[in-house]
């Protein structure tokens, strides 16, 4: 099966598609790592220290609800790409592009906050949680989705205004009597 419309995609459509798929893939990789001791258990004079497992968590494991917002952003961006392949324009495409912009903005802000203030990963307070490069790549993908959505929305609005503008040669003056 070939996609004949894929050759007609503009750079921002490709940006949406690649960033959406990239974010989906990166979400399965480890975004956060934890290290440290969870606690101590004293048995007579012996002290046992419990440490965390490897402490690696993907975006799906580390986030409570941010991953749902990220997934919705990915679905909206890929749906907009499908509309671009079908060369669909109009109100539906503009609304979907606006939805991509809003979701990508929310995703970018939420992931940015989580990178500055890492989640506790439901571990003890003395366990250090740090982000990995995959989390930063996820943030970059969110930013690229935002840019692609904004440019797509702008292009769709320009196309709408260009096609809905009246033809200047068909006004009242064009039908004046000789």
Buried (B, 14 or more C-beta within 10 A) or exposed (E): EEEEBEEEBEEBBBBBBBBBBBBBEBBEBBBBBBEBEBEEEEEEEEEEEEEBEEBBBBBEBBBEEBBEBBBBBBBBBBBBBBBBBEEBBEEEBBEBBBBBBBBBBBBBEBBEEBBEEBBEBEBBEEBEBEBBEBBBBBBBBBBBBBBBBBBBBEBBEEBBEEEEEEEEEEEEEEEEEE
